[in-house]
């Protein structure tokens, strides 16, 4: 390992890592931005104190959607399983497992479940401000 990295770690430059089991952060709820249908939300990054980004898994049940909304940051939707349709500024594209939509700051975006199976995806984006660390 790089000696500089070892020295930084010894000085406490970064907080200790946080390991989160998605089974501990799961709940059923309507999706954000319009409450269209139902979803299973895994609010993974909520358990990370002092974080600077969101990292979540969401499963959109049949007919569910994260409705159109403007974003003030870049955002990533990565499809784990199922199929969906993503929109960014009026352009719609079909997504299936293994595909990623990289969405840009200032766009109006949304994603819909399509097909027979639920749409399972990872959503990640930076926060405007770092969440304070717990004391």
N, C-alpha and C positions, 0 to 999 in steps of 0.2 A: 504494500500500500504506500502511497505517496506520503513522505514525511510531513509535508505541509498540511495534508488532510488530517493526519494523526494529531498534529499540534493543535489545529483548529478544534478538533473534537475534544481534546483534553482541556481546552480553554472554555468549553461550554458555548461555542459559537452557535450551535443549533440545539433546539430542544430535542429530547429523546423522541424516537419514532412512536407513532400510535398505530396499533394494529386493530382493525375493526372487522368483526364478523357480521356480515350482512343480515344474519338471522336476528341480531340484536337491535337492528335499526329499521325493521320492516313494518309497514302499515298499509292498509287499504285506504284509499282516499280518491276523490275526484282529481283528475289532472289539473295542473295550473292553467291559467289563461283561458277561462271559459267553462271550466268544470264539465267538459264534454265526455260523458260516460264515466267509467271507473278505471282505476289503475292500482297497481301495487307499487308503492314507493319504497326505495331503499335509500334512506337519507344518510349515506355513508360519511361524507365529510363533516356532517354536523357534530360528530364525535371528536373532531380534531381541533383542539384549542389552538389559538394563534394562527389559524390557517389563512391563506391568501387566495384560495380557490374553492370552487364547488366541484364535487365529484359524486355523481349519483347514478343509481340504476333505477329505471322506471319500466314497468311492464304495463303497456296499454292494453286493456281488455278489448274484446270485440266491439268495434264501433267507437272506441275512445280516441281522443285527440288532445294534444297540447295545442290550444288555439293560437291563432295568429297574434303576435305581440312584437313590439320593437325591442331590439337588444342594443345595449350600450357597451358592448364588449364582443370580442370574438367568442364563438361557442362551437362545441363539437358534439354531434350526435353520432354514436357508433352503434350499429345494429348487431346485437348478439344472436337473435333468432326472430323468426316471423318475417313479415313484410309490411312496409309502410310507404307513405308518400310524404315527402318533405317539401315545404314551400319556402322560398326566399324571394321577397320582392316580386311576387306574382309568378315566379317560375316554379313549376312543380316537377319533381323527379321521384321515380320509384326507387326504394331502397330494400335490399334483402340482407341476410346474414353476411357479415364480413365487410359491409360497405359503410363508409363514413361520409357524413355531410359536414363540411367545414363552413360555418356561417360567419359572416363578417359584421363587425361593429356598424350600427346604423341601419341594418336590414330589418325588415318585418318578416318574422319566421313562424313556422308552426309545423307539426308533424301529426299524421293520422295513421291509425292502424288500418291495414287492408288485409284481405285474405282470411283464411280459416283459423289461423293460430294467433295468439296474442303477440304483440310486438314488444320485444325486450331490447332495451337500449341503454347505453351509458351516455350520460350528459355531463360535460365538463366545461367550466368557464372560470375566468378570473373574477375575483370580487373587487369592487371599487375600493374597499379598504380591508385591511387585515382584521380578522375577528380577534378581539382581545383574548389573550391566554387566561385560563382559569387560575385563580390563586388559591 
